[in-house]
Amino acid sequence: MFIGGGIELYETIFFEIVGGYIILFLVVRLLGKSQISQISPFDFISALVLGELVGNAIYDKETGFGIVVFAIVIWGILIYITEFLTQKSRRLRYLLEGRASIIIHKGKLEWKQMKRNHLDIDQLQQLLRDKGVFSLQEVEFAILENNGSISVLRKTEADQPTLKDLKIDGEKRVFPYTIVSDGVVLNQNLQAAGLDEEWLYQELKQKGVYSPGDISYAEYAPGKELFIQKY
């Protein structure tokens, strides 16, 4: 696409890319590390806009590089003012950055908060696994942060000294299987655990539950009791 443009075109693109890189680097440095380490929805939009401005300078012949630099500087100033205001006003902070949401409260799933944040069980399990938690039974509190990460406070019984510290041999670890998710029986996981639906219905009946549709989440670990969470 650039072959017929001659050396001048290549030089123009080179200087625009280098110039755009330097301008964006300076803007990010001035705005602080929060633009990188804690990306809120507003920060994400800012990054997209800044990238689009540089892209226009490179590929749009009608947009001069000076105009793009001016636009980047103005946009950077607006972001700086916004960050300054959010530091001074809690209301603006909540409006632009959002609030952290308690997803698990005292071991119970908060479905209203999960729906408000468009978070399903599978996504929650993935976030918990990133924190080294493979079972919802271990969680006392879980908070969904503004940047999409999750903070976890384990239950007391799940946060004890290691067996190595106590110098005792522990039981072999077992992997928990998600048996019911959002009221649906996951037959593949049920079979992988060596179980069938007859066993599941018997276990649910003992717990006073007669339909998987009444359960938001059910988990089974070999050798342990079936764990369920109702809606």
MILO-125705 format. One line per 10 residues: their letters; for each residue x, y, z of N, C-alpha, C. Coordinates in steps of 0.001 Angstrom, whole numbers, plus 500000, padded with zeros to 6 digits. Last residue first. Layout:
# residues N
a) X/Y/Z/X/Y/Z/X/Y/Z  ...;
This chain:
# residues 231
ykqiflekgp) 469067/479975/545355/468841/481350/544917/468339/482192/546082  471397/477962/547285/470089/478239/546686/470029/479686/546213  474155/475991/546967/473752/477377/547229/472425/477603/546524  475706/473045/548338/474752/473727/547470/474524/475155/547946  477846/470296/548379/477682/471695/548805/476748/472393/547820  477959/467010/549512/477543/467899/548444/477269/469293/549002  480804/466067/551483/479370/466253/551324/479084/467225/550177  483610/464161/550137/483000/465208/550956/481511/465331/550638  484652/462376/548374/484871/462111/549790/484244/463133/550712  485158/464726/545819/485167/463313/546226/485514/463135/547692;
ayeaysidgp) 483081/467511/545943/484477/467082/546015/484481/465642/546512  480691/469364/544229/481001/468091/544875/482498/467824/544797  478323/471995/544289/479712/471569/544114/479946/470262/544864  475962/474137/542845/476208/472925/543625/477589/472394/543274  474004/477070/542596/475334/476461/542487/475412/475222/543369  471343/477667/542660/472213/478518/541847/473559/477850/541605  468476/475674/542565/469850/475824/543052/470638/476728/542108  466105/475021/541513/466056/475866/542713/467449/476202/543235  466606/473246/539511/466290/474621/539126/466207/475577/540298  466814/470769/540652/468059/471519/540442/467816/472969/540058;
syvgkqkleq) 464343/470072/543096/464613/470396/541693/465934/471160/541585  464067/469690/545760/463463/468695/544874/463687/468990/543396  465669/469807/548833/465575/470419/547511/465087/469363/546532  466367/468761/551294/465102/469468/551161/464933/470198/549852  468542/467223/551367/468747/468612/551768/467469/469448/551599  467662/464873/550334/468077/464878/551735/468272/466290/552268  467333/465683/547702/466146/465381/548499/466471/465390/549984  469980/465846/546865/469181/467070/546955/467950/466857/547832  470672/463140/546890/471376/464088/547757/470571/465375/547944  468931/462184/544938/468848/461661/546299/469513/462611/547292;
ylweedlgaa) 469823/463559/542709/468470/463823/543202/468283/463299/544627  472413/462423/542447/472241/463854/542681/470861/464148/543284  471910/459749/541894/472640/460105/543123/472392/461565/543472  470671/460128/539418/469943/459485/540516/470592/459817/541857  472656/461167/537807/471574/462048/538231/470759/461448/539380  475886/459966/538998/474796/460051/538037/473681/460918/538612  479541/459993/539119/478207/460042/539709/477155/460056/538599  482209/460476/538561/481780/459109/538779/480401/459016/539390  482948/462960/537837/483073/462677/539268/482640/461248/539596  482230/462894/535196/483659/462940/535506/483920/462626/536979;
qlnqnlvvgd) 479469/463053/535434/480079/461799/534991/481563/461759/535323  479298/465715/536223/478705/464668/537050/479317/463317/536705  480363/467065/534094/481083/467094/535368/480582/465999/536301  478329/466454/532252/479713/466103/531958/480551/466076/533238  476003/467541/533333/476157/466085/533270/477593/465651/533010  475174/469923/535223/476293/469747/534301/476646/468265/534256  471945/471155/535501/472835/470052/535872/473907/469899/534805  471133/474499/536226/471311/473487/535182/472303/472431/535649  471077/476620/537997/469912/475747/537923/469995/474639/536900  473648/477736/537794/472481/478504/537343/471267/477608/537119;
svitypfvrk) 474981/474587/537897/475328/475993/537701/474135/476708/537106  475965/471685/539567/474838/472496/539109/475289/473948/539013  478592/470752/539894/477542/469827/539473/476324/470570/538923  481906/471210/539676/480674/471994/539652/479576/471115/539073  484121/469428/541727/483372/469461/540473/482123/470329/540630  487338/469882/543171/485883/469999/543282/485225/470124/541908  489927/467535/543480/489429/468656/542683/487910/468726/542787  491786/466900/546461/490823/466476/545443/490283/467715/544746  494837/465959/548034/493937/466994/547536/493021/466438/546448  495186/463680/550659/495407/463944/549252/494382/464963/548766;
egdikldklt) 495826/465050/553919/495087/464214/552991/495398/464615/551551  499155/465488/555343/497790/465866/555007/497132/464881/554067  501227/464963/558119/500888/464561/556762/499433/464889/556487  502730/467661/559938/501857/466499/559850/501551/466213/558387  503920/470106/560749/504704/468863/560641/503819/467624/560710  502843/472561/560694/502425/471710/561804/503145/470362/561816  503956/473502/558343/504252/474198/559592/503927/473323/560804  502758/471732/556575/504212/471686/556723/504635/472373/558010  500183/472528/556645/500496/471227/557239/502004/471079/557442  499958/476037/557485/500117/474929/556553/500455/473642/557299;
pqdaetkrlv) 497416/477614/559470/498814/477283/559210/498921/476070/558292  494411/478583/557601/495116/478096/558772/496585/477865/558452  491858/479235/556241/493051/480087/556294/493835/479775/557566  489566/477872/556467/490306/477673/555220/491593/478476/555197  488464/478697/558804/488906/477306/558738/489689/476992/557475  487815/481342/558121/488843/481067/559126/489378/479652/559008  487509/481945/554592/486952/481595/555880/488074/481205/556835  489286/484584/552843/488918/483191/553089/488255/483036/554457  488545/487154/550873/488844/486889/552273/488351/485477/552576  489642/488512/547815/489025/487388/548517/489500/487333/549964;
sisgnnelia) 488918/490579/545089/489645/490446/546355/488892/489433/547209  489273/490643/541569/488487/490250/542736/489406/490118/543943  489144/493024/538803/489770/491977/539597/488904/491677/540826  487907/495196/537641/487519/493864/537192/488172/492728/537936  488447/497650/538711/489231/497275/537532/488927/495863/537049  486854/497760/540990/486501/498593/539830/487236/498185/538565  486376/494385/542314/486942/495725/542296/486581/496459/541005  484294/492425/544115/484648/492724/542736/485100/494173/542662  485065/490541/546911/484711/491882/546439/485207/492057/545004  483982/488096/549116/484651/488340/547839/484140/489667/547289;
feveqlsfvg) 484220/486365/552204/483858/487577/551469/484639/487622/550161  484694/483605/552556/483812/484326/553467/483295/485600/552796  485318/480652/550804/485252/482113/550740/484247/482663/551751  485323/477945/550556/486447/478526/551290/486315/480033/551471  483263/477233/548916/483093/476966/550344/484190/477610/551186  484046/477550/546355/483302/478658/546952/483141/478476/548456  487291/476505/545494/485995/476135/546029/485328/477348/546666  489755/477353/544786/489101/476428/543871/487729/475986/544371  491822/480050/544794/490656/479498/545493/489871/478642/544502  493815/481517/543606/494182/480276/544272/493058/479653/545070;
kdrllqqlqd) 492965/483629/542184/493407/483927/543542/493777/482663/544315  492044/482433/539926/493211/483319/539777/493799/483692/541130  489782/481265/540979/490939/480404/540699/492203/481229/540502  488124/483527/541040/488550/482908/542299/489769/482015/542086  487742/483966/538303/488377/485003/539114/488886/484438/540434  486406/481565/537666/487692/481878/537052/488456/482931/537864  484062/481854/539159/484990/480758/539473/486368/481012/538880  482937/484049/537816/483319/484169/539221/484307/483085/539609  482402/482917/535332/483360/484021/535421/483851/484195/536851  480491/481008/536120/481742/480576/535487/482813/481669/535561;
idlhnrkmqk) 478391/482615/537141/479109/481693/538012/480465/481301/537424  478622/486009/535783/477994/484709/535982/478894/483804/536820  477965/489424/535898/478928/488388/536250/478191/487078/536476  476901/492021/535652/476905/491091/534522/477963/489995/534708  476546/493544/537859/477876/493604/537242/478023/492642/536072  473965/492844/538530/474252/494258/538261/475591/494424/537557  474282/490135/539064/473517/490546/537892/473820/491993/537520  475787/490330/541432/476338/489627/540269/475614/490022/538991  474021/491656/543109/475277/492313/542735/475905/491651/541514  472043/489708/543314/471704/491025/542792/472957/491765/542322;
welkgkhiii) 473361/487547/544502/472937/487463/543107/472579/488823/542513  475823/486868/546403/474936/488020/546287/474508/488145/544825  476362/483812/548053/476421/484565/546807/475392/485688/546806  477777/483596/551293/476600/483509/550442/476776/484371/549188  479867/484048/553039/479766/482737/552411/478600/482566/551466  479553/486749/553673/479441/485723/554714/479157/484343/554121  479008/487393/550414/478886/488013/551730/478605/486932/552767  480344/487947/547301/480074/486904/548287/480099/487545/549660  480448/490461/546158/479865/489366/545396/479505/488189/546302  480282/493772/546623/480462/492544/547400/479703/491428/546687;
sargellyrl) 481923/496004/544432/480698/495279/544767/481034/494015/545548  483147/499350/544136/483414/497929/544360/482130/497258/544838  481807/501617/541729/482025/501185/543101/482374/499715/543135  483041/504002/539211/482197/502934/539729/482533/502607/541177  484324/506096/538016/485113/504890/538256/484277/503717/538751  482374/508098/537695/483315/507812/536617/484052/506491/536787  480811/508037/540059/480183/508179/538750/481103/507713/537634  482619/507884/542151/481690/506771/541955/481080/506806/540556  483853/510372/541729/484647/509146/541684/483767/507942/541428  481782/512153/542168/482329/512043/540816/483154/510773/540659;
rrskqtlfet) 481543/511641/544934/480421/511398/544028/480895/511247/542589  483975/512468/546025/483628/511046/546072/482490/510729/545108  486255/514734/544804/484823/514486/544983/484537/512990/544937  489018/514748/544507/488409/515716/545407/486947/515404/545729  489599/512811/542686/490314/512773/543961/489670/513689/544990  488053/513615/540576/487675/512369/541250/488411/512201/542574  489481/515902/539785/488145/516045/540362/487709/514784/541104  491810/514732/538754/491902/515677/539870/490548/515801/540573  490795/513261/536634/491454/512559/537732/491545/513451/538971  489872/515439/535062/488934/514429/535562/489526/513683/536750;
iyiligwivi) 492260/516712/534458/491238/517430/535230/490250/516443/535844  493459/514661/532946/494108/515138/534174/493095/515864/535066  491704/514511/530797/491866/513348/531682/492472/513775/533011  492123/517073/529707/490787/516691/530180/490867/515498/531140  494813/516830/528969/494421/517825/529974/493057/517482/530559  494604/514873/526985/495376/514600/528197/495022/515562/529328  493150/516282/525071/492561/515091/525692/493284/514747/526997  495062/518242/524422/493767/518641/524982/493115/517462/525706  497087/516545/523393/497366/517409/524547/496059/517827/525226  495766/515416/521214/496262/514555/522301/496501/515374/523561;
afvvigfgte) 495294/517684/519643/494158/516914/520157/494586/516033/521328  497940/518447/519023/497071/519372/519756/495905/518619/520396  498671/516202/517552/499387/516515/518794/498546/517448/519660  496916/516525/515403/496783/515356/516274/497493/515590/517604  497884/518852/514248/496509/518828/514755/496317/517679/515730  500428/518004/513474/500289/519071/514466/498903/519099/515080  499866/516169/511481/500422/515689/512735/500289/516736/513840  496682/516526/509809/498079/516855/510018/498565/516413/511387  494594/514668/507996/494831/515059/509393/496321/515300/509603  494550/513748/505466/493960/515065/505685/494175/515571/507108;
kdyiangvle) 495536/511186/505556/496365/512218/504942/495846/513628/505225  495553/508923/508019/494661/509906/507411/495490/511067/506871  497511/507365/509224/496829/506845/508040/495884/507837/507362  498664/508813/511361/499489/507974/510507/498800/507672/509182  496696/510198/512664/497864/510953/512198/498665/510145/511191  494995/508130/513405/494561/509100/512393/495735/509874/511824  496523/506944/515421/496238/506218/514186/495796/507138/513068  496398/508895/517390/497688/508635/516739/497481/507885/515432  493648/508653/517985/494206/509939/517539/495543/509750/516826  493457/506030/518878/492780/506413/517635/493339/507725/517093;
glvlasifdf) 494821/506196/521309/495345/505349/520240/494744/505709/518897  493086/507887/522694/494461/508315/522432/495090/507499/521304  490795/506246/522791/490756/507532/522088/492163/508008/521744  491687/504077/524336/491209/503869/522970/491243/505165/522167  492285/505347/526760/493352/504680/526014/492941/504460/524560  489725/506206/527518/490792/507183/527268/491905/506576/526432  488433/503800/527954/487976/504666/526872/489057/505675/526509  489920/502984/530189/489921/502167/528983/489490/502993/527778  489252/504895/532084/490634/504824/531611/490729/504030/530308  486538/504230/532443/486899/505547/531907/488327/505543/531359;
psiqsiqskg) 486750/501622/533551/486101/501829/532251/486439/503179/531616  490157/501482/534849/488721/501586/535038/488084/501732/533656  493006/499893/535500/492246/500392/534366/490761/500339/534678  495626/500207/537128/494238/500085/537557/493343/500696/536487  498066/500452/535780/497896/499390/536764/496453/499176/537183  497727/502635/533953/498231/501342/533523/497829/500249/534494  496765/504854/535175/496294/504616/533813/496710/503236/533324  498169/504988/537510/496818/504427/537569/496255/504152/536180  500550/506322/537209/500546/504877/536994/499152/504284/536982  500035/509522/535480/500313/508638/536609/500133/507170/536266;
llrvvlflii) 499969/511531/533635/498706/511129/534243/498887/510166/535404  502591/511728/532761/502014/512847/533503/500738/512442/534230  502884/509322/531394/503758/509622/532535/503173/510733/533392  500998/509658/529361/500806/508590/530354/501647/508844/531594  502200/511804/527973/500861/511950/528549/500623/510917/529642  504651/510665/527167/504651/511813/528076/503296/511995/528748  503680/508683/525443/504496/508320/526601/504491/509448/527632  502403/510204/523485/501610/509312/524331/502369/508919/525588  504704/511499/522413/503605/512280/523000/502776/511415/523932  506215/509307/521471/506775/510205/522487/505656/510990/523188;
yggvieffit) 504475/508212/519557/504958/507408/520679/505448/508300/521815  504218/510329/517757/503050/509872/518506/503436/509050/519719  506870/510379/516787/506302/511532/517494/505102/511151/518326  507007/507839/515583/507926/508186/516669/507374/509352/517482  504924/508153/513682/504880/507075/514673/505769/507402/515867  505845/510387/512226/504556/510448/512903/504438/509369/513976  508279/509474/511196/508296/510584/512147/506966/510705/512896  507296/507369/509516/508281/507120/510568/508240/508214/511634  505613/508705/507716/505053/507701/508623/505997/507450/509784  507554/510299/506424/506429/510916/507134/505842/509958/508154;
eyleigggif) 509210/508350/505264/509760/509273/506267/508649/509910/507093  507410/507204/503476/507978/506394/504546/508555/507281/505656  506983/509423/501828/505861/508843/502556/506356/508006/503734  509524/509813/500733/508934/510854/501579/507774/510309/502414  509970/507653/499054/510698/507727/500326/510067/508747/501263  506814/506494/497575/508122/507098/497604/508712/507188/499001  504405/505227/497201/504395/506527/497841/505734/507219/497879  504112/502671/496302/504138/503744/495307/504252/505132/495907  504075/501215/498679/505193/501049/497744/505292/502227/496787  502097/501131/500544/502991/502292/500624/504082/502269/499549;
m) 500819/498795/500000/500000/500000/500000/500854/501258/500000;
